[in-house]
Amino acid sequence: MPFSPPPPRRKLRVLVITTPNSNRHTQILQLFATPPMQHHFETPTISPAIPSRSIRSQYNLLRTAHKAGIIPQEEWNAISTPENLKLVKSDPESLLKCLKDVPITPRYNNANVH
């Protein structure tokens, strides 16, 4: 039986909420610069401190990630439709189901698909 390669996958995007230019910021960037991490993750997006209460809901966390550039516009358009938001109120687990037909897009026009 012939082997078929897995479908292309985008590297995972990471949003780190920390104080920019702090020791923690530097350590996180060093961690993600190692070859094993670079293979699976994009360089983290560092966002200054955000009150935890503002990202308690899944939707607000995704909205924050979109504003930080982690979630591409095409994916955000699918997540934030009125129909999807109405569905989420009755079934919180359904928030990301709307992405099944959205094509994987590279971040900032980089070829981050492997």
C-alpha positions as CSV (number, residue, x, y, z in Angstrom):
1,M,0.0,0.0,0.0
2,P,1.6,3.3,-1.0
3,F,2.3,5.8,1.7
4,S,0.6,9.2,1.3
5,P,2.2,12.1,3.1
6,P,0.1,14.0,5.7
7,P,-1.6,17.2,4.5
8,P,0.4,20.4,4.9
9,R,0.2,22.0,8.3
10,R,0.9,25.5,9.4
11,K,3.3,26.0,12.3
12,L,1.6,26.8,15.5
13,R,1.3,30.4,16.5
14,V,2.0,31.4,20.0
15,L,0.7,34.5,21.9
16,V,2.8,35.3,24.9
17,I,1.4,37.8,27.3
18,T,4.3,39.3,29.3
19,T,6.1,42.5,29.8
20,P,8.1,43.3,26.7
21,N,11.9,43.4,27.1
22,S,11.8,41.6,30.4
23,N,13.9,38.6,31.4
24,R,10.9,36.3,30.9
25,H,10.4,37.8,27.4
26,T,14.1,37.0,26.5
27,Q,13.9,33.5,27.9
28,I,10.7,32.7,26.0
29,L,12.3,34.0,22.7
30,Q,15.4,31.9,23.4
31,L,13.3,28.8,24.0
32,F,11.4,29.2,20.7
33,A,14.6,29.8,18.8
34,T,15.8,26.3,19.4
35,P,15.6,23.9,16.3
36,P,13.0,21.6,17.8
37,M,10.7,24.5,18.7
38,Q,11.3,26.2,15.3
39,H,10.2,23.1,13.5
40,H,6.7,23.3,15.1
41,F,6.2,26.9,16.2
42,E,6.4,30.3,14.7
43,T,8.3,33.0,16.6
44,P,6.0,34.0,19.4
45,T,4.0,37.2,19.3
46,I,4.7,39.1,22.5
47,S,1.8,41.2,23.8
48,P,2.0,43.4,26.8
49,A,0.1,42.5,29.9
50,I,-3.6,42.0,29.4
51,P,-6.0,41.6,32.3
52,S,-6.8,37.9,32.7
53,R,-10.5,38.7,33.1
54,S,-10.6,40.2,29.6
55,I,-9.6,36.8,28.0
56,R,-11.6,34.4,30.2
57,S,-14.1,33.6,27.4
58,Q,-12.9,31.6,24.4
59,Y,-14.2,34.3,22.1
60,N,-12.4,37.1,23.8
61,L,-9.2,35.1,23.9
62,L,-9.5,34.6,20.1
63,R,-10.3,38.2,19.6
64,T,-7.2,39.2,21.5
65,A,-5.2,36.7,19.4
66,H,-6.6,38.2,16.2
67,K,-5.7,41.8,17.3
68,A,-2.2,40.6,18.0
69,G,-1.9,39.1,14.5
70,I,-2.0,35.4,15.6
71,I,-5.3,34.6,13.8
72,P,-5.4,35.5,10.1
73,Q,-8.2,37.7,8.9
74,E,-9.9,34.9,6.9
75,E,-10.1,32.8,10.0
76,W,-11.4,35.7,12.1
77,N,-14.0,36.5,9.5
78,A,-15.3,32.9,9.9
79,I,-15.2,33.0,13.7
80,S,-16.8,36.4,14.2
81,T,-19.9,36.0,12.0
82,P,-23.2,36.7,13.7
83,E,-24.4,33.2,12.9
84,N,-21.4,31.6,14.5
85,L,-21.6,33.8,17.6
86,K,-25.3,32.9,18.0
87,L,-24.4,29.2,17.8
88,V,-21.6,29.6,20.3
89,K,-24.1,30.9,22.9
90,S,-26.0,27.6,22.8
91,D,-22.9,25.3,22.2
92,P,-19.6,26.9,23.4
93,E,-17.7,23.9,21.9
94,S,-18.7,24.9,18.4
95,L,-16.7,28.1,18.2
96,L,-13.9,26.7,16.0
97,K,-16.1,24.3,13.9
98,C,-16.6,27.1,11.5
99,L,-12.9,26.9,10.5
100,K,-13.2,23.5,8.8
101,D,-13.7,25.0,5.4
102,V,-11.3,27.9,5.8
103,P,-8.0,27.3,3.9
104,I,-4.8,27.3,5.9
105,T,-3.0,30.6,5.1
106,P,0.6,31.3,5.8
107,R,1.3,34.1,8.3
108,Y,2.5,37.5,6.9
109,N,3.1,35.9,3.5
110,N,5.8,33.6,4.9
111,A,6.0,30.0,3.8
112,N,5.3,28.5,7.2
113,V,3.7,25.4,5.8
114,H,5.7,22.2,6.0
